[in-house]
Amino acid sequence: MKTFDTLPKTVKKTVRYIRQDASYDQLLVLKRYLMEAIDKKEQEIYKRNN
């Protein structure tokens, strides 16, 4: 797994935004979109490997 420093700049900016400026409502929206993207990618990888 990549360390935080090797992740893309946009990911680091997103994490910084979440930690510093995001409101509760924004956190809920971000969480939904991030979880959907992660789940979709996991399914993609799983299908490719099986």
mmCIF file as gemmi writes it, N, C-alpha and C atoms, coordinates in Angstrom:
data_model
loop_
_atom_site.group_PDB
_atom_site.id
_atom_site.type_symbol
_atom_site.label_atom_id
_atom_site.label_alt_id
_atom_site.label_comp_id
_atom_site.label_asym_id
_atom_site.label_entity_id
_atom_site.label_seq_id
_atom_site.pdbx_PDB_ins_code
_atom_site.Cartn_x
_atom_site.Cartn_y
_atom_site.Cartn_z
_atom_site.occupancy
_atom_site.B_iso_or_equiv
_atom_site.pdbx_formal_charge
_atom_site.auth_seq_id
_atom_site.auth_asym_id
_atom_site.pdbx_PDB_model_num
ATOM 1 N N . MET Axp A 1 ? 0.839 -1.181 0 1 0 ? 1 A 1
ATOM 2 C CA . MET Axp A 1 ? 0 0 0 1 0 ? 1 A 1
ATOM 3 C C . MET Axp A 1 ? 0.888 1.251 0 1 0 ? 1 A 1
ATOM 4 N N . LYS Axp A 2 ? 0.44 2.249 -0.722 1 0 ? 2 A 1
ATOM 5 C CA . LYS Axp A 2 ? 1.217 3.481 -0.823 1 0 ? 2 A 1
ATOM 6 C C . LYS Axp A 2 ? 1.175 4.256 0.489 1 0 ? 2 A 1
ATOM 7 N N . THR Axp A 3 ? 2.263 4.935 0.773 1 0 ? 3 A 1
ATOM 8 C CA . THR Axp A 3 ? 2.245 5.826 1.918 1 0 ? 3 A 1
ATOM 9 C C . THR Axp A 3 ? 1.538 7.117 1.511 1 0 ? 3 A 1
ATOM 10 N N . PHE Axp A 4 ? 1.128 7.874 2.476 1 0 ? 4 A 1
ATOM 11 C CA . PHE Axp A 4 ? 0.382 9.103 2.205 1 0 ? 4 A 1
ATOM 12 C C . PHE Axp A 4 ? 1.16 10.056 1.304 1 0 ? 4 A 1
ATOM 13 N N . ASP Axp A 5 ? 2.446 10.149 1.492 1 0 ? 5 A 1
ATOM 14 C CA . ASP Axp A 5 ? 3.271 11.081 0.706 1 0 ? 5 A 1
ATOM 15 C C . ASP Axp A 5 ? 3.341 10.729 -0.77 1 0 ? 5 A 1
ATOM 16 N N . THR Axp A 6 ? 3.088 9.48 -1.112 1 0 ? 6 A 1
ATOM 17 C CA . THR Axp A 6 ? 3.172 9.083 -2.516 1 0 ? 6 A 1
ATOM 18 C C . THR Axp A 6 ? 1.826 9.143 -3.236 1 0 ? 6 A 1
ATOM 19 N N . LEU Axp A 7 ? 0.77 9.471 -2.516 1 0 ? 7 A 1
ATOM 20 C CA . LEU Axp A 7 ? -0.552 9.576 -3.138 1 0 ? 7 A 1
ATOM 21 C C . LEU Axp A 7 ? -0.635 10.837 -3.992 1 0 ? 7 A 1
ATOM 22 N N . PRO Axp A 8 ? -1.577 10.867 -4.942 1 0 ? 8 A 1
ATOM 23 C CA . PRO Axp A 8 ? -1.724 12.06 -5.785 1 0 ? 8 A 1
ATOM 24 C C . PRO Axp A 8 ? -2.048 13.307 -4.966 1 0 ? 8 A 1
ATOM 25 N N . LYS Axp A 9 ? -1.631 14.435 -5.499 1 0 ? 9 A 1
ATOM 26 C CA . LYS Axp A 9 ? -1.823 15.718 -4.823 1 0 ? 9 A 1
ATOM 27 C C . LYS Axp A 9 ? -3.31 15.978 -4.53 1 0 ? 9 A 1
ATOM 28 N N . THR Axp A 10 ? -4.192 15.577 -5.427 1 0 ? 10 A 1
ATOM 29 C CA . THR Axp A 10 ? -5.627 15.827 -5.23 1 0 ? 10 A 1
ATOM 30 C C . THR Axp A 10 ? -6.168 15.062 -4.03 1 0 ? 10 A 1
ATOM 31 N N . VAL Axp A 11 ? -5.647 13.872 -3.798 1 0 ? 11 A 1
ATOM 32 C CA . VAL Axp A 11 ? -6.078 13.086 -2.639 1 0 ? 11 A 1
ATOM 33 C C . VAL Axp A 11 ? -5.623 13.771 -1.357 1 0 ? 11 A 1
ATOM 34 N N . LYS Axp A 12 ? -4.392 14.223 -1.355 1 0 ? 12 A 1
ATOM 35 C CA . LYS Axp A 12 ? -3.874 14.912 -0.162 1 0 ? 12 A 1
ATOM 36 C C . LYS Axp A 12 ? -4.653 16.193 0.105 1 0 ? 12 A 1
ATOM 37 N N . LYS Axp A 13 ? -5.007 16.913 -0.949 1 0 ? 13 A 1
ATOM 38 C CA . LYS Axp A 13 ? -5.803 18.133 -0.782 1 0 ? 13 A 1
ATOM 39 C C . LYS Axp A 13 ? -7.194 17.811 -0.244 1 0 ? 13 A 1
ATOM 40 N N . THR Axp A 14 ? -7.768 16.715 -0.718 1 0 ? 14 A 1
ATOM 41 C CA . THR Axp A 14 ? -9.09 16.302 -0.246 1 0 ? 14 A 1
ATOM 42 C C . THR Axp A 14 ? -9.053 15.972 1.238 1 0 ? 14 A 1
ATOM 43 N N . VAL Axp A 15 ? -8.046 15.23 1.65 1 0 ? 15 A 1
ATOM 44 C CA . VAL Axp A 15 ? -7.907 14.872 3.066 1 0 ? 15 A 1
ATOM 45 C C . VAL Axp A 15 ? -7.718 16.131 3.908 1 0 ? 15 A 1
ATOM 46 N N . ARG Axp A 16 ? -6.895 17.048 3.434 1 0 ? 16 A 1
ATOM 47 C CA . ARG Axp A 16 ? -6.678 18.295 4.169 1 0 ? 16 A 1
ATOM 48 C C . ARG Axp A 16 ? -7.98 19.076 4.286 1 0 ? 16 A 1
ATOM 49 N N . TYR Axp A 17 ? -8.747 19.137 3.208 1 0 ? 17 A 1
ATOM 50 C CA . TYR Axp A 17 ? -10.035 19.832 3.23 1 0 ? 17 A 1
ATOM 51 C C . TYR Axp A 17 ? -10.976 19.201 4.252 1 0 ? 17 A 1
ATOM 52 N N . ILE Axp A 18 ? -11.03 17.88 4.253 1 0 ? 18 A 1
ATOM 53 C CA . ILE Axp A 18 ? -11.903 17.179 5.204 1 0 ? 18 A 1
ATOM 54 C C . ILE Axp A 18 ? -11.482 17.507 6.634 1 0 ? 18 A 1
ATOM 55 N N . ARG Axp A 19 ? -10.213 17.48 6.905 1 0 ? 19 A 1
ATOM 56 C CA . ARG Axp A 19 ? -9.721 17.724 8.269 1 0 ? 19 A 1
ATOM 57 C C . ARG Axp A 19 ? -9.929 19.168 8.72 1 0 ? 19 A 1
ATOM 58 N N . GLN Axp A 20 ? -9.827 20.136 7.802 1 0 ? 20 A 1
ATOM 59 C CA . GLN Axp A 20 ? -9.811 21.535 8.207 1 0 ? 20 A 1
ATOM 60 C C . GLN Axp A 20 ? -11.129 22.277 7.992 1 0 ? 20 A 1
ATOM 61 N N . ASP Axp A 21 ? -11.793 22.063 6.86 1 0 ? 21 A 1
ATOM 62 C CA . ASP Axp A 21 ? -12.866 22.968 6.479 1 0 ? 21 A 1
ATOM 63 C C . ASP Axp A 21 ? -14.243 22.344 6.268 1 0 ? 21 A 1
ATOM 64 N N . ALA Axp A 22 ? -14.349 21.062 6.12 1 0 ? 22 A 1
ATOM 65 C CA . ALA Axp A 22 ? -15.618 20.45 5.747 1 0 ? 22 A 1
ATOM 66 C C . ALA Axp A 22 ? -16.636 20.52 6.876 1 0 ? 22 A 1
ATOM 67 N N . SER Axp A 23 ? -17.855 20.907 6.508 1 0 ? 23 A 1
ATOM 68 C CA . SER Axp A 23 ? -18.952 20.891 7.471 1 0 ? 23 A 1
ATOM 69 C C . SER Axp A 23 ? -19.484 19.462 7.581 1 0 ? 23 A 1
ATOM 70 N N . TYR Axp A 24 ? -20.365 19.243 8.52 1 0 ? 24 A 1
ATOM 71 C CA . TYR Axp A 24 ? -20.934 17.906 8.709 1 0 ? 24 A 1
ATOM 72 C C . TYR Axp A 24 ? -21.689 17.451 7.465 1 0 ? 24 A 1
ATOM 73 N N . ASP Axp A 25 ? -22.486 18.343 6.883 1 0 ? 25 A 1
ATOM 74 C CA . ASP Axp A 25 ? -23.237 17.996 5.673 1 0 ? 25 A 1
ATOM 75 C C . ASP Axp A 25 ? -22.296 17.652 4.517 1 0 ? 25 A 1
ATOM 76 N N . GLN Axp A 26 ? -21.227 18.403 4.387 1 0 ? 26 A 1
ATOM 77 C CA . GLN Axp A 26 ? -20.257 18.124 3.335 1 0 ? 26 A 1
ATOM 78 C C . GLN Axp A 26 ? -19.56 16.783 3.58 1 0 ? 26 A 1
ATOM 79 N N . LEU Axp A 27 ? -19.305 16.466 4.832 1 0 ? 27 A 1
ATOM 80 C CA . LEU Axp A 27 ? -18.697 15.176 5.159 1 0 ? 27 A 1
ATOM 81 C C . LEU Axp A 27 ? -19.58 14.019 4.722 1 0 ? 27 A 1
ATOM 82 N N . LEU Axp A 28 ? -20.874 14.159 4.942 1 0 ? 28 A 1
ATOM 83 C CA . LEU Axp A 28 ? -21.8 13.096 4.543 1 0 ? 28 A 1
ATOM 84 C C . LEU Axp A 28 ? -21.802 12.9 3.033 1 0 ? 28 A 1
ATOM 85 N N . VAL Axp A 29 ? -21.788 13.989 2.295 1 0 ? 29 A 1
ATOM 86 C CA . VAL Axp A 29 ? -21.769 13.909 0.829 1 0 ? 29 A 1
ATOM 87 C C . VAL Axp A 29 ? -20.453 13.298 0.358 1 0 ? 29 A 1
ATOM 88 N N . LEU Axp A 30 ? -19.347 13.795 0.885 1 0 ? 30 A 1
ATOM 89 C CA . LEU Axp A 30 ? -18.035 13.265 0.51 1 0 ? 30 A 1
ATOM 90 C C . LEU Axp A 30 ? -17.918 11.779 0.83 1 0 ? 30 A 1
ATOM 91 N N . LYS Axp A 31 ? -18.4 11.402 1.985 1 0 ? 31 A 1
ATOM 92 C CA . LYS Axp A 31 ? -18.338 10.001 2.396 1 0 ? 31 A 1
ATOM 93 C C . LYS Axp A 31 ? -19.097 9.123 1.415 1 0 ? 31 A 1
ATOM 94 N N . ARG Axp A 32 ? -20.28 9.565 1.019 1 0 ? 32 A 1
ATOM 95 C CA . ARG Axp A 32 ? -21.088 8.791 0.081 1 0 ? 32 A 1
ATOM 96 C C . ARG Axp A 32 ? -20.359 8.599 -1.249 1 0 ? 32 A 1
ATOM 97 N N . TYR Axp A 33 ? -19.832 9.693 -1.804 1 0 ? 33 A 1
ATOM 98 C CA . TYR Axp A 33 ? -19.151 9.612 -3.094 1 0 ? 33 A 1
ATOM 99 C C . TYR Axp A 33 ? -17.865 8.794 -3.014 1 0 ? 33 A 1
ATOM 100 N N . LEU Axp A 34 ? -17.114 8.984 -1.951 1 0 ? 34 A 1
ATOM 101 C CA . LEU Axp A 34 ? -15.873 8.226 -1.802 1 0 ? 34 A 1
ATOM 102 C C . LEU Axp A 34 ? -16.15 6.734 -1.63 1 0 ? 34 A 1
ATOM 103 N N . MET Axp A 35 ? -17.133 6.391 -0.834 1 0 ? 35 A 1
ATOM 104 C CA . MET Axp A 35 ? -17.459 4.984 -0.62 1 0 ? 35 A 1
ATOM 105 C C . MET Axp A 35 ? -17.964 4.335 -1.904 1 0 ? 35 A 1
ATOM 106 N N . GLU Axp A 36 ? -18.774 5.062 -2.674 1 0 ? 36 A 1
ATOM 107 C CA . GLU Axp A 36 ? -19.257 4.528 -3.948 1 0 ? 36 A 1
ATOM 108 C C . GLU Axp A 36 ? -18.081 4.271 -4.893 1 0 ? 36 A 1
ATOM 109 N N . ALA Axp A 37 ? -17.16 5.198 -4.97 1 0 ? 37 A 1
ATOM 110 C CA . ALA Axp A 37 ? -16.005 5.052 -5.86 1 0 ? 37 A 1
ATOM 111 C C . ALA Axp A 37 ? -15.122 3.891 -5.414 1 0 ? 37 A 1
ATOM 112 N N . ILE Axp A 38 ? -14.897 3.771 -4.112 1 0 ? 38 A 1
ATOM 113 C CA . ILE Axp A 38 ? -14.064 2.692 -3.582 1 0 ? 38 A 1
ATOM 114 C C . ILE Axp A 38 ? -14.729 1.341 -3.836 1 0 ? 38 A 1
ATOM 115 N N . ASP Axp A 39 ? -16.017 1.247 -3.56 1 0 ? 39 A 1
ATOM 116 C CA . ASP Axp A 39 ? -16.737 -0.011 -3.785 1 0 ? 39 A 1
ATOM 117 C C . ASP Axp A 39 ? -16.703 -0.416 -5.259 1 0 ? 39 A 1
ATOM 118 N N . LYS Axp A 40 ? -16.906 0.543 -6.149 1 0 ? 40 A 1
ATOM 119 C CA . LYS Axp A 40 ? -16.886 0.26 -7.583 1 0 ? 40 A 1
ATOM 120 C C . LYS Axp A 40 ? -15.513 -0.245 -8.012 1 0 ? 40 A 1
ATOM 121 N N . LYS Axp A 41 ? -14.46 0.395 -7.538 1 0 ? 41 A 1
ATOM 122 C CA . LYS Axp A 41 ? -13.097 -0.014 -7.884 1 0 ? 41 A 1
ATOM 123 C C . LYS Axp A 41 ? -12.784 -1.394 -7.325 1 0 ? 41 A 1
ATOM 124 N N . GLU Axp A 42 ? -13.219 -1.681 -6.109 1 0 ? 42 A 1
ATOM 125 C CA . GLU Axp A 42 ? -12.997 -2.998 -5.513 1 0 ? 42 A 1
ATOM 126 C C . GLU Axp A 42 ? -13.673 -4.086 -6.342 1 0 ? 42 A 1
ATOM 127 N N . GLN Axp A 43 ? -14.902 -3.832 -6.779 1 0 ? 43 A 1
ATOM 128 C CA . GLN Axp A 43 ? -15.621 -4.799 -7.597 1 0 ? 43 A 1
ATOM 129 C C . GLN Axp A 43 ? -14.911 -5.014 -8.934 1 0 ? 43 A 1
ATOM 130 N N . GLU Axp A 44 ? -14.415 -3.944 -9.52 1 0 ? 44 A 1
ATOM 131 C CA . GLU Axp A 44 ? -13.676 -4.001 -10.778 1 0 ? 44 A 1
ATOM 132 C C . GLU Axp A 44 ? -12.435 -4.887 -10.633 1 0 ? 44 A 1
ATOM 133 N N . ILE Axp A 45 ? -11.69 -4.656 -9.568 1 0 ? 45 A 1
ATOM 134 C CA . ILE Axp A 45 ? -10.471 -5.418 -9.318 1 0 ? 45 A 1
ATOM 135 C C . ILE Axp A 45 ? -10.809 -6.883 -9.038 1 0 ? 45 A 1
ATOM 136 N N . TYR Axp A 46 ? -11.861 -7.117 -8.25 1 0 ? 46 A 1
ATOM 137 C CA . TYR Axp A 46 ? -12.272 -8.469 -7.919 1 0 ? 46 A 1
ATOM 138 C C . TYR Axp A 46 ? -12.648 -9.242 -9.172 1 0 ? 46 A 1
ATOM 139 N N . LYS Axp A 47 ? -13.434 -8.622 -10.059 1 0 ? 47 A 1
ATOM 140 C CA . LYS Axp A 47 ? -13.846 -9.281 -11.306 1 0 ? 47 A 1
ATOM 141 C C . LYS Axp A 47 ? -12.648 -9.592 -12.191 1 0 ? 47 A 1
ATOM 142 N N . ARG Axp A 48 ? -11.685 -8.66 -12.235 1 0 ? 48 A 1
ATOM 143 C CA . ARG Axp A 48 ? -10.498 -8.843 -13.065 1 0 ? 48 A 1
ATOM 144 C C . ARG Axp A 48 ? -9.64 -9.997 -12.561 1 0 ? 48 A 1
ATOM 145 N N . ASN Axp A 49 ? -9.597 -10.193 -11.243 1 0 ? 49 A 1
ATOM 146 C CA . ASN Axp A 49 ? -8.739 -11.224 -10.659 1 0 ? 49 A 1
ATOM 147 C C . ASN Axp A 49 ? -9.402 -12.582 -10.581 1 0 ? 49 A 1
ATOM 148 N N . ASN Axp A 50 ? -10.667 -12.677 -10.866 1 0 ? 50 A 1
ATOM 149 C CA . ASN Axp A 50 ? -11.38 -13.978 -10.785 1 0 ? 50 A 1
ATOM 150 C C . ASN Axp A 50 ? -11.929 -14.385 -12.111 1 0 ? 50 A 1
